[in-house]
Amino acid sequence: MLWRLYDSATAGLLAALAASMFGIAIVNALLRYLFDNPLVWGEEISRYCMVWGTLVGVALAYRMGAHVSITILTELVPQSLQTAWRVVCHLLVLAVAAMLWRSGSVLTGLLGAIQAPSSGIRMSYVYLSLEVGAVMLAIEAGRLLYADIRLLARRRPR
């Protein structure tokens, strides 16, 4: 139940970000070309929605196995070790998520008080996307890691 709610909320957040990005861009283009009076903040907010959407989308794509991947190493691993190989990969993704979170928190601390030029919002709201995206990626990697460890434990003879 909790995971279904989390999955729906994540997909809903991504859909809202995409709709906002698209809607603002379309309205801004129409205002620019039809009335020669675009929204001053339109491009900037649309870009920030894209950044947030990208980082939320990374977690969703990881959950669904939809990231582009180079499978040369995976194909070399024997079928009997594929689950163990995925465990290693999930652990590496957790390490990347930790580095992304750390980078985001440093960036937010250093530059978060700066205001965006056209919208005036604090950049900490934009940089927070790195930390949120990293936590969401870690959640997804943790879920998949747990599932693969359980799969390995069931295969082990007792």
C-alpha positions as CSV (number, residue, x, y, z in Angstrom):
1,M,0.0,0.0,0.0
2,L,2.7,2.5,1.0
3,W,4.8,1.7,-2.1
4,R,1.8,2.0,-4.4
5,L,1.1,5.5,-2.9
6,Y,4.8,6.4,-3.3
7,D,4.9,5.2,-6.9
8,S,1.7,7.1,-7.7
9,A,3.0,10.3,-6.1
10,T,6.3,10.0,-7.9
11,A,4.7,9.5,-11.3
12,G,2.2,12.3,-10.5
13,L,5.0,14.7,-9.5
14,L,6.8,13.9,-12.8
15,A,3.6,14.4,-14.8
16,A,3.0,17.8,-13.0
17,L,6.5,18.9,-13.7
18,A,6.3,17.9,-17.4
19,A,2.9,19.6,-17.8
20,S,4.2,22.8,-16.1
21,M,7.3,22.9,-18.3
22,F,5.3,22.3,-21.4
23,G,2.4,24.6,-20.5
24,I,4.7,27.5,-19.6
25,A,6.8,27.1,-22.7
26,I,3.7,27.0,-25.0
27,V,2.0,30.0,-23.3
28,N,5.3,31.9,-23.4
29,A,5.8,31.1,-27.1
30,L,2.2,32.2,-27.9
31,L,2.6,35.4,-25.9
32,R,6.0,36.1,-27.6
33,Y,4.9,35.5,-31.2
34,L,1.2,36.7,-31.1
35,F,1.5,39.7,-28.7
36,D,5.3,40.4,-28.7
37,N,5.0,40.3,-24.9
38,P,6.5,37.1,-23.4
39,L,6.5,36.2,-19.7
40,V,9.7,37.5,-18.3
41,W,10.1,34.5,-16.0
42,G,8.7,31.9,-18.4
43,E,11.9,30.3,-19.9
44,E,13.6,30.3,-16.5
45,I,10.8,28.5,-14.6
46,S,10.3,26.1,-17.5
47,R,14.0,25.3,-17.4
48,Y,13.8,24.7,-13.6
49,C,10.8,22.4,-14.1
50,M,12.9,20.5,-16.6
51,V,15.8,20.1,-14.1
52,W,13.4,18.8,-11.4
53,G,11.7,16.5,-13.9
54,T,15.0,15.1,-15.0
55,L,16.1,14.3,-11.5
56,V,12.7,12.8,-10.6
57,G,12.7,10.9,-13.9
58,V,16.1,9.4,-13.1
59,A,14.6,7.6,-10.1
60,L,11.5,6.5,-12.1
61,A,13.6,5.2,-15.0
62,Y,15.8,3.3,-12.6
63,R,12.8,1.6,-11.0
64,M,11.5,0.6,-14.4
65,G,14.8,-0.5,-15.9
66,A,14.5,2.1,-18.6
67,H,17.9,3.7,-18.4
68,V,20.1,3.4,-21.4
69,S,22.7,0.8,-20.5
70,I,25.9,-0.7,-21.9
71,T,25.4,-4.4,-21.5
72,I,28.8,-5.8,-22.5
73,L,29.8,-6.6,-19.0
74,T,26.4,-7.9,-18.0
75,E,26.4,-10.3,-21.0
76,L,29.8,-11.7,-19.9
77,V,28.5,-12.6,-16.5
78,P,27.1,-16.2,-16.4
79,Q,23.4,-16.5,-16.0
80,S,23.8,-18.1,-12.6
81,L,25.5,-14.9,-11.3
82,Q,23.1,-12.3,-12.9
83,T,21.3,-11.6,-9.7
84,A,24.5,-11.1,-7.7
85,W,25.7,-8.8,-10.5
86,R,22.6,-6.7,-10.1
87,V,23.2,-6.5,-6.4
88,V,26.7,-5.0,-7.1
89,C,25.1,-2.6,-9.6
90,H,22.5,-1.5,-7.1
91,L,25.2,-0.9,-4.5
92,L,27.1,1.3,-7.1
93,V,23.9,3.2,-7.8
94,L,23.5,3.8,-4.0
95,A,27.1,5.2,-4.0
96,V,26.3,7.5,-6.9
97,A,23.1,8.7,-5.2
98,A,25.1,9.5,-2.1
99,M,27.6,11.5,-4.1
100,L,24.8,13.3,-5.9
101,W,23.1,14.1,-2.6
102,R,26.4,15.4,-1.1
103,S,27.1,17.6,-4.2
104,G,23.6,19.0,-4.1
105,S,23.8,19.8,-0.4
106,V,27.2,21.6,-0.9
107,L,25.8,23.5,-3.9
108,T,22.7,24.5,-2.0
109,G,24.8,25.7,0.9
110,L,27.2,27.7,-1.2
111,L,24.8,29.2,-3.8
112,G,21.3,28.6,-2.5
113,A,20.8,32.2,-1.3
114,I,21.2,33.6,-4.8
115,Q,18.0,34.7,-6.5
116,A,17.2,33.6,-10.0
117,P,17.5,36.6,-12.4
118,S,14.0,36.8,-13.8
119,S,11.7,35.0,-11.4
120,G,13.4,36.1,-8.2
121,I,13.1,32.6,-6.6
122,R,15.9,31.4,-4.4
123,M,18.3,29.0,-6.2
124,S,18.1,26.7,-3.2
125,Y,14.7,25.6,-4.6
126,V,16.4,24.6,-7.8
127,Y,19.5,23.0,-6.2
128,L,17.2,21.1,-3.8
129,S,16.3,19.0,-6.9
130,L,19.7,17.3,-6.7
131,E,19.1,16.2,-3.1
132,V,15.5,15.1,-3.7
133,G,16.5,13.2,-6.9
134,A,19.4,11.5,-5.1
135,V,17.1,10.4,-2.2
136,M,14.5,9.1,-4.7
137,L,17.2,7.3,-6.6
138,A,18.5,5.7,-3.4
139,I,15.0,4.6,-2.5
140,E,14.5,2.9,-5.9
141,A,18.0,1.3,-5.7
142,G,17.3,0.1,-2.2
143,R,14.0,-1.4,-3.2
144,L,15.6,-3.3,-6.1
145,L,18.5,-4.3,-3.9
146,Y,16.2,-5.7,-1.3
147,A,14.3,-7.7,-4.0
148,D,17.5,-9.1,-5.5
149,I,18.9,-10.0,-2.1
150,R,15.7,-11.9,-1.2
151,L,16.0,-13.7,-4.6
152,L,19.5,-14.7,-3.8
153,A,18.5,-15.9,-0.3
154,R,15.8,-18.1,-1.7
155,R,18.2,-19.7,-4.2
156,R,20.7,-20.6,-1.5
157,P,20.5,-24.2,-0.4
158,R,19.8,-24.8,3.3
